[in-house]
Amino acid sequence: MLIRNFFIVILICLAFSSCRKDFFAESGPGQLSFSNDSILFDTVFTTIGSATKKFVVYNNNNNPVTIETIRLAQDNPSDFYRINVDGMPIEQSQNIKIAPNDSIFIFIEITINPNNLNTPFLVSNRLEFTTNGKTQHIDLLAFGQNANFYTPSDNLFISDKDTINFKYFSISQNTTWTNEKPHVIYGYVIVEPNATLTVEEGTQIYCHANSGLFIGNPILGANNDGGTLNVNGSLGNEVVFQGDRLEDWYQDAPGQWSQIWLCSGSKNNNINYAIIRNGEVGIKADTLGNSSEPTLKVNNTIIENMSDIGIFAQGSYVTGYNNLVRNCGRYSLVLNIGGRYQFDHCTFANYYNFGSRNTPVLLINNYYKDINENIQLRPLTKAHFTNCIIDGNAIHEIELQNNSNSDFNYIFDHCLIKLHPDSSISNLNQINSIKANSGSSIFINPQEQDFQLSDNSTAIDAGKASILTNALSLDILGNSRDGNPDIGAYEKID
């Protein structure tokens, strides 16, 4: 740990210097200047190439300068650089002439070979420039990270002309993913029927573009019986699902990977203390299996920055408490084509700022139109929200699609709800619920993604106390709820 911290201090110091604008190395007649004194790569998974970095080499002299050679100082077997100098690979980069007061661009990538280390390790080199017999250099630094990789198998192929066409990696027996090394998914991982994937606390899961995790085999349809996901995170040691681009620009960018899909027939799925971020759909829970238990229990979990939907449930049985679902391109929560649902002390808040949003936070529906435009009814047997916040930056954040020929049983019990100013709370099935005015009076700073309660929030002490079982006695941060609980996933602490 001390060695790693030492490396981190070195990188931080170098980062400050390399991030300076318009850095120029000290130069004399015939010498070069550089836009950076070092190139820092974000953490790079072994065997996977980095993002491309670039810098500029300047000739600030009034005469042309010829770079005799550009070469790596060390021939490290542990790393492989791809360097391009104004369109030429480095192997051909000799006797490059730069006109007076002109410049050239250099592009550089790195691939790091795996080793036996679980923790990130420092990889360094330097790029040397020889001009007029004098050598100058740029430092190259990166953290390498070994990982468990899951790539599609050539003999496992799903093809469905309507919806699905891909190769995948199959988990056909009970499997545990530990937190020793990250897990990187390329394509899709499918947990087959009768298999369970257990994910230990603190595990980091990275999904490449158009990749994701399917629980149950989607092509089996009604014949799919089983497939289970158990995510066993803990407070401060959550399981994290995210994209595999580690550069700073991607930290909050939505749509980097596909989804966690609990396929039809999947059962007994549990997600506790997870962070699911930057995908297209956070969790898709499909139609009911044969079990009387919920298809999904999701608790103490944050789902954020999805380009489409946070939780997308279709005719399924889902329960959840202490969840924050925030900032999705369309809906935070969809309860589609009926089903059975219960959410307690959850915050569904949508202040999506990566594009316009024309849909509300919450959609509830009890029917669909088939391909012939015929109405197919699916009863909503229960959708019970207790001590929940439903809020966003639209003027109306609930859409109810009710076909009166089928059950449509929902209730908002001691909830805080954002409604159109012309709407009346009496039009909803509700008990002691509050019409929200704006997030600025509810949360500390929704624009900065802080959805803890503000000092004057109307959610404070407005919850229903009788639901405070042992599980609900603590909020998402582990804070104790008092006898007058606050609405939402967070309890306000004085």
Phi and psi in degrees as a GROMACS rama.xvg file:
@    title "Ramachandran Plot"
@    xaxis  label "Phi"
@    yaxis  label "Psi"
@TYPE xy
-63.2915  -39.4553  LEU-2
-64.5033  -43.9007  ILE-3
-62.7187  -42.4896  ARG-4
-63.0908  -35.6027  ASN-5
-62.0468  -44.1439  PHE-6
-61.0114  -41.1953  PHE-7
-63.1136  -41.3624  ILE-8
-60.6405  -43.1856  VAL-9
-59.2907  -46.2877  ILE-10
-65.1677  -38.6222  LEU-11
-62.8404  -43.3675  ILE-12
-62.8178  -42.8743  CYS-13
-67.3478  -34.7634  LEU-14
-62.754  -40.115  ALA-15
-61.9897  -40.2739  PHE-16
-73.8405  -37.9394  SER-17
-75.2882  -20.1027  SER-18
-86.1841  -4.5421  CYS-19
-63.9068  139.133  ARG-20
-75.6032  140.821  LYS-21
56.6622  45.9303  ASP-22
-74.2468  136.367  PHE-23
-132.315  125.77  PHE-24
-65.6639  149.061  ALA-25
-59.8379  131.481  GLU-26
-136.886  150.594  SER-27
-120.414  -167.649  GLY-28
-57.0267  126.611  PRO-29
81.1255  -2.12786  GLY-30
-90.656  165.08  GLN-31
-100.233  159.893  LEU-32
-124.034  155.639  SER-33
-130.809  148.218  PHE-34
-72.9186  -22.9078  SER-35
-136.774  150.098  ASN-36
-94.4203  -11.0868  ASP-37
-155.333  155.649  SER-38
-117.061  119.866  ILE-39
-108.469  120.172  LEU-40
-92.1707  139.511  PHE-41
-63.5865  167.213  ASP-42
-50.8762  131.513  THR-43
-116.801  123.68  VAL-44
-67.6944  137.255  PHE-45
-60.7554  146.244  THR-46
73.0423  -10.2279  THR-47
-110.659  131.068  ILE-48
-69.1352  155.961  GLY-49
-81.5942  174.574  SER-50
-68.5404  160.902  ALA-51
-83.6885  128.494  THR-52
-104.921  154.343  LYS-53
-139.629  153.509  LYS-54
-148.352  171.545  PHE-55
-118.735  137.787  VAL-56
-107.83  124.389  VAL-57
-108.594  143.151  TYR-58
-108.801  99.7293  ASN-59
-91.2616  14.2177  ASN-60
-89.5104  162.343  ASN-61
-87.749  4.79505  ASN-62
-126.425  155.852  ASN-63
-64.0396  150.631  PRO-64
-124.9  135.223  VAL-65
-108.294  121.561  THR-66
-84.3113  113.962  ILE-67
-71.4112  -43.5765  GLU-68
-146.155  149.496  THR-69
-126.647  120.807  ILE-70
-149.847  156.839  ARG-71
-78.4923  136.943  LEU-72
-67.6896  -33.3244  ALA-73
-122.698  137.907  GLN-74
-96.1173  78.9973  ASP-75
-82.1764  126.048  ASN-76
-70.2843  -14.9856  PRO-77
-85.3058  -11.1616  SER-78
-141.688  153.714  ASP-79
-131.875  118.567  PHE-80
-100.037  143.189  TYR-81
-115.308  114.428  ARG-82
-123.068  130.7  ILE-83
-123.382  127.01  ASN-84
-113.893  104.574  VAL-85
45.9491  45.317  ASP-86
93.3507  -2.26774  GLY-87
-116.421  138.489  MET-88
-64.2768  156.318  PRO-89
-61.4854  -28.5768  ILE-90
-59.4955  -24.8144  GLU-91
-103.637  8.06348  GLN-92
-89.6992  75.7126  SER-93
-132.413  147.035  GLN-94
52.5351  50.9466  ASN-95
-88.6849  124.435  ILE-96
-97.9829  130.88  LYS-97
-112.623  124.515  ILE-98
-64.1361  161.745  ALA-99
-55.3304  133.876  PRO-100
53.4861  37.2603  ASN-101
-120.443  -175.604  ASP-102
-153.795  167.169  SER-103
-133.468  155.651  ILE-104
-100.98  142.928  PHE-105
-125.464  128.657  ILE-106
-111.867  139.518  PHE-107
-144.499  137.867  ILE-108
-131.822  163.083  GLU-109
-139.373  140.33  ILE-110
-120.334  131.594  THR-111
-110.308  132.265  ILE-112
-75.7762  147.605  ASN-113
-70.6094  157.618  PRO-114
-139.166  -163.557  ASN-115
-97.2383  16.0074  ASN-116
-91.778  140.249  LEU-117
-89.9548  -31.6852  ASN-118
-88.0956  158.847  THR-119
-58.8852  146.162  PRO-120
-131.629  147.954  PHE-121
-83.3411  132.663  LEU-122
-121.214  123.876  VAL-123
-133.591  153.72  SER-124
-159.906  -177.313  ASN-125
-145.079  146.272  ARG-126
-101.724  119.751  LEU-127
-103.7  139.259  GLU-128
-119.014  123.045  PHE-129
-107.881  121.054  THR-130
-135.72  124.012  THR-131
53.5503  37.0323  ASN-132
79.6657  -1.84242  GLY-133
-106.274  144.129  LYS-134
-111.832  131.055  THR-135
-121.408  163.166  GLN-136
-148.678  160.103  HIS-137
-119.469  129.19  ILE-138
-76.4313  140.043  ASP-139
-119.377  123.169  LEU-140
-137.589  143.133  LEU-141
-153.577  153.495  ALA-142
-96.8071  125.693  PHE-143
-92.5655  146.612  GLY-144
-135.903  115.728  GLN-145
-69.7723  155.152  ASN-146
-155.025  163.996  ALA-147
-90.5814  124.833  ASN-148
-108.61  138.492  PHE-149
-123.456  109.397  TYR-150
-119.638  152.488  THR-151
-60.6419  146.058  PRO-152
-95.9023  137.586  SER-153
-63.687  -25.7902  ASP-154
-96.6611  6.04289  ASN-155
-117.623  108.005  LEU-156
-140.743  125.566  PHE-157
-105.931  128.913  ILE-158
-135.882  118.877  SER-159
-134.076  118.258  ASP-160
-61.0598  -20.3962  LYS-161
-90.8511  -39.6502  ASP-162
-132.315  -34.1176  THR-163
-129.107  137.382  ILE-164
-158.667  92.9358  ASN-165
-164.392  159.452  PHE-166
-90.2114  161.251  LYS-167
-153.538  165.92  TYR-168
-101.194  129.621  PHE-169
-104.11  133.943  SER-170
-110.563  109.091  ILE-171
-110.289  1.30201  SER-172
-140.926  164.314  GLN-173
-56.1937  128.82  ASN-174
-137.671  143.255  THR-175
-119.592  128.39  THR-176
-97.3773  121.003  TRP-177
-94.1742  174.429  THR-178
-98.1143  11.937  ASN-179
-65.7313  -40.8125  GLU-180
-136.578  152.677  LYS-181
-62.0037  160.583  PRO-182
-117.464  123.535  HIS-183
-116.054  123.243  VAL-184
-104.69  123.796  ILE-185
-112.303  118.792  TYR-186
84.6219  -139.317  GLY-187
-123.251  139.997  TYR-188
-102.41  127.643  VAL-189
-113.83  123.9  ILE-190
-89.8966  109.837  VAL-191
-70.2063  160.826  GLU-192
-52.459  142.683  PRO-193
71.3962  9.3397  ASN-194
-113.941  149.9  ALA-195
-124.864  131.028  THR-196
-103.159  119.271  LEU-197
-107.776  130.994  THR-198
-116.188  121.08  VAL-199
-75.4892  160.184  GLU-200
-58.6635  145.762  GLU-201
77.6144  4.10994  GLY-202
-76.2933  137.777  THR-203
-107.142  123.849  GLN-204
-118.859  124.064  ILE-205
-116.343  131.118  TYR-206
-115.853  131.122  CYS-207
-72.079  169.978  HIS-208
-55.6017  138.734  ALA-209
60.4311  31.0501  ASN-210
-120.224  162.354  SER-211
-179.165  -169.378  GLY-212
-126.388  122.547  LEU-213
-109.45  127.247  PHE-214
-103.743  111.4  ILE-215
90.6575  157.559  GLY-216
-96.5235  112.954  ASN-217
-64.3223  -25.1688  PRO-218
-75.7684  -16.8571  ILE-219
-77.3327  -19.5558  LEU-220
56.9331  -125.726  GLY-221
-65.9518  -18.6536  ALA-222
-84.4915  -4.60881  ASN-223
-79.7752  114.288  ASN-224
-126.957  91.5793  ASP-225
119.947  -163.278  GLY-226
94.81  118.601  GLY-227
-137.262  141.58  THR-228
-119.375  125.902  LEU-229
-119.611  112.605  ASN-230
-105.884  111.068  VAL-231
-109.857  63.7498  ASN-232
-78.1385  176.274  GLY-233
-144.165  165.076  SER-234
-61.4495  124.302  LEU-235
82.2222  -6.06211  GLY-236
-138.476  51.4252  ASN-237
-71.0322  156.799  GLU-238
-85.1661  131.527  VAL-239
-117.325  126.826  VAL-240
-109.068  127.526  PHE-241
-159.862  177.431  GLN-242
-74.7238  165.205  GLY-243
-95.8542  6.42059  ASP-244
-87.2108  118.291  ARG-245
-100.218  0.0269158  LEU-246
-66.7419  152.878  GLU-247
-56.5784  -35.386  ASP-248
-61.701  -25.9937  TRP-249
-92.8602  1.71287  TYR-250
-59.2904  -33.6232  GLN-251
-124.237  13.1353  ASP-252
-79.52  123.824  ALA-253
-76.7924  165.111  PRO-254
76.8447  20.9476  GLY-255
-80.2606  -19.889  GLN-256
-147.342  -179.518  TRP-257
-85.9085  -86.5759  SER-258
-170.325  166.184  GLN-259
-100.409  114.67  ILE-260
-112.712  113.971  TRP-261
-88.4349  97.7183  LEU-262
-70.7771  162.991  CYS-263
-54.2495  126.65  SER-264
98.2455  -18.7905  GLY-265
-63.3616  148.516  SER-266
-149.979  159.177  LYS-267
56.0758  38.9089  ASN-268
-81.705  137.559  ASN-269
-131.647  127.647  ASN-270
-126.923  116.364  ILE-271
-131.44  129.314  ASN-272
52.7634  67.3433  TYR-273
-122.705  157.384  ALA-274
-123.469  119.137  ILE-275
-119.018  114.058  ILE-276
-138.613  153.258  ARG-277
66.4475  29.0842  ASN-278
-107.219  -161.249  GLY-279
-93.3074  -53.1837  GLU-280
-126.185  130.715  VAL-281
-66.9903  -66.3376  GLY-282
-131.86  127.247  ILE-283
-110.105  117.9  LYS-284
-111.722  112.945  ALA-285
-88.3637  -169.464  ASP-286
-61.049  164.044  THR-287
-59.8647  139.715  LEU-288
-87.3079  -160.519  GLY-289
-90.2563  -3.28411  ASN-290
-83.0006  146.756  SER-291
-80.7584  -9.7869  SER-292
-83.4895  159.861  GLU-293
-58.457  143.282  PRO-294
-57.6417  -38.9133  THR-295
-145.097  132.204  LEU-296
-112.299  118.059  LYS-297
-124.7  120.029  VAL-298
-137.414  149.41  ASN-299
53.0666  41.2604  ASN-300
-124.665  142.643  THR-301
-109.271  127.547  ILE-302
-120.212  121.424  ILE-303
-145.41  152.008  GLU-304
57.5436  47.4896  ASN-305
-90.0614  137.881  MET-306
-72.6001  -18.2283  SER-307
-123.466  -80.5494  ASP-308
-132.845  142.336  ILE-309
-74.5252  -68.0934  GLY-310
-118.484  123.444  ILE-311
-119.78  99.694  PHE-312
-107.323  131.893  ALA-313
-124.182  105.976  GLN-314
55.1658  30.9517  GLY-315
-110.154  -177.047  SER-316
-120.951  107.477  TYR-317
-130.031  135.566  VAL-318
-126.67  152.848  THR-319
-164.051  148.835  GLY-320
-145.697  156.711  TYR-321
54.3886  46.2039  ASN-322
-112.289  143.996  ASN-323
-116.529  117.557  LEU-324
-118.07  112.442  VAL-325
-134.261  147.356  ARG-326
58.6026  77.1619  ASN-327
-123.426  149.413  CYS-328
-65.1926  -29.8385  GLY-329
-120.06  -87.7777  ARG-330
-108.137  149.298  TYR-331
-80.7777  -38.3314  SER-332
-142.198  126.76  LEU-333
-121.662  122.445  VAL-334
-110.429  94.4013  LEU-335
-106.248  149.481  ASN-336
43.7595  52.495  ILE-337
74.1772  -162.334  GLY-338
119.295  -163.655  GLY-339
-139.9  128.713  ARG-340
-146.768  147.699  TYR-341
-146.898  126.929  GLN-342
-128.991  127.659  PHE-343
-124  136.562  ASP-344
49.905  51.3229  HIS-345
-113.827  150.141  CYS-346
-116.318  116.234  THR-347
-109.762  104.683  PHE-348
-131.615  130.282  ALA-349
-127.937  103.48  ASN-350
-122.989  50.2171  TYR-351
-60.8125  128.634  TYR-352
-125.085  21.4259  ASN-353
-102.776  13.3193  PHE-354
159.164  176.568  GLY-355
-77.3422  150.517  SER-356
-127.956  124.206  ARG-357
-114.012  14.6756  ASN-358
-124.7  155.456  THR-359
-80.1931  174.277  PRO-360
-62.9686  -43.3091  VAL-361
-124.065  131.857  LEU-362
-124.665  129.394  LEU-363
-124.328  135.502  ILE-364
-147.37  147.385  ASN-365
-129.986  27.6382  ASN-366
-163.692  171.798  TYR-367
-152.485  164.073  TYR-368
-101.387  129.73  LYS-369
-80.6476  -174.463  ASP-370
-66.0681  -17.4046  ILE-371
-97.8282  12.1077  ASN-372
66.9845  20.0435  GLU-373
-86.8959  140.904  ASN-374
-76.5909  125.905  ILE-375
-113.198  122.392  GLN-376
-88.0213  140.691  LEU-377
-138.149  109.49  ARG-378
-64.638  136.433  PRO-379
-93.5493  98.2391  LEU-380
-76.1339  -28.4237  THR-381
-164.841  131.838  LYS-382
-140.919  95.2104  ALA-383
-112.339  118.452  HIS-384
-111.368  123.27  PHE-385
-126.401  130.042  THR-386
55.5682  42.8753  ASN-387
-112.11  151.652  CYS-388
-107.891  132.427  ILE-389
-127.741  104.111  ILE-390
-147.992  156.89  ASP-391
-173.036  -171.95  GLY-392
-95.0811  9.77988  ASN-393
-91.3632  164.827  ALA-394
-81.6579  -13.8599  ILE-395
-145.295  123.768  HIS-396
-120.195  19.4084  GLU-397
-133.857  135.44  ILE-398
-126.992  123.007  GLU-399
-111.747  119.362  LEU-400
-111.353  95.6954  GLN-401
-113.197  120.667  ASN-402
-95.9461  118.224  ASN-403
-66.4827  -8.64853  SER-404
-86.5953  3.30243  ASN-405
-139.612  160.271  SER-406
-59.62  139.443  ASP-407
-144.132  73.8983  PHE-408
-101.516  105.315  ASN-409
-137.203  158.713  TYR-410
-154.32  139.492  ILE-411
-109.026  111.434  PHE-412
-112.7  111.163  ASP-413
54.2008  52.9499  HIS-414
-112.996  162.641  CYS-415
-115.322  120.556  LEU-416
-130.204  134.651  ILE-417
-88.5885  117.233  LYS-418
-126.45  159.444  LEU-419
-59.4358  142.483  HIS-420
-54.7912  -27.803  PRO-421
-86.6576  -4.90235  ASP-422
-81.3177  153.558  SER-423
-113.267  135.82  SER-424
-61.9848  -23.3445  ILE-425
-69.7906  -14.7841  SER-426
-75.9362  -13.3865  ASN-427
-99.9403  153.875  LEU-428
-77.4495  107.19  ASN-429
-149.597  157.651  GLN-430
-131.818  116.404  ILE-431
49.6876  43.7555  ASN-432
-99.6909  160.913  SER-433
-119.05  137.724  ILE-434
-82.782  119.696  LYS-435
-78.3347  145.403  ALA-436
-95.1458  -53.7139  ASN-437
-161.329  154.09  SER-438
-62.4554  -27.2275  GLY-439
-64.4367  -24.4583  SER-440
-96.0788  -4.09022  SER-441
-102.71  -48.7165  ILE-442
-107.409  164.089  PHE-443
-63.1305  -49.9212  ILE-444
-162.819  85.5013  ASN-445
-64.3139  -30.1352  PRO-446
-66.3269  -26.9448  GLN-447
-101.158  17.0034  GLU-448
65.2828  28.3644  GLN-449
-103.633  102.737  ASP-450
-105.054  22.373  PHE-451
-74.9892  159.805  GLN-452
-77.2694  139.356  LEU-453
-74.4302  168.103  SER-454
-62.7432  -31.6588  ASP-455
-108.335  23.4201  ASN-456
-63.8765  137.15  SER-457
-72.1358  -7.72242  THR-458
-81.1639  -14.085  ALA-459
-69.6587  129.713  ILE-460
60.6288  19.7738  ASP-461
-105.073  5.92052  ALA-462
-85.3156  174.089  GLY-463
-91.8779  119.338  LYS-464
-77.9999  -26.5373  ALA-465
-69.918  -11.1848  SER-466
-89.8043  -0.835942  ILE-467
-74.9586  77.9689  LEU-468
-74.2029  179.661  THR-469
-56.4127  -42.5958  ASN-470
-63.7164  -36.4943  ALA-471
-92.0682  0.317241  LEU-472
-70.344  -17.1335  SER-473
-115.914  147.271  LEU-474
-87.5601  -172.207  ASP-475
-64.6012  -21.9669  ILE-476
-98.1454  5.15632  LEU-477
84.8539  7.53236  GLY-478
-78.3897  142.345  ASN-479
-74.3221  135.372  SER-480
-85.5959  139.126  ARG-481
-88.8579  -171.164  ASP-482
-67.7739  -16.7588  GLY-483
-117.991  81.8852  ASN-484
-66.7772  150.34  PRO-485
-80.2576  155.992  ASP-486
-80.2096  141.574  ILE-487
104.587  -176.403  GLY-488
-77.7085  -17.912  ALA-489
-113.709  134.655  TYR-490
-94.7608  132.412  GLU-491
-73.792  125.336  LYS-492
-108.969  127.794  ILE-493
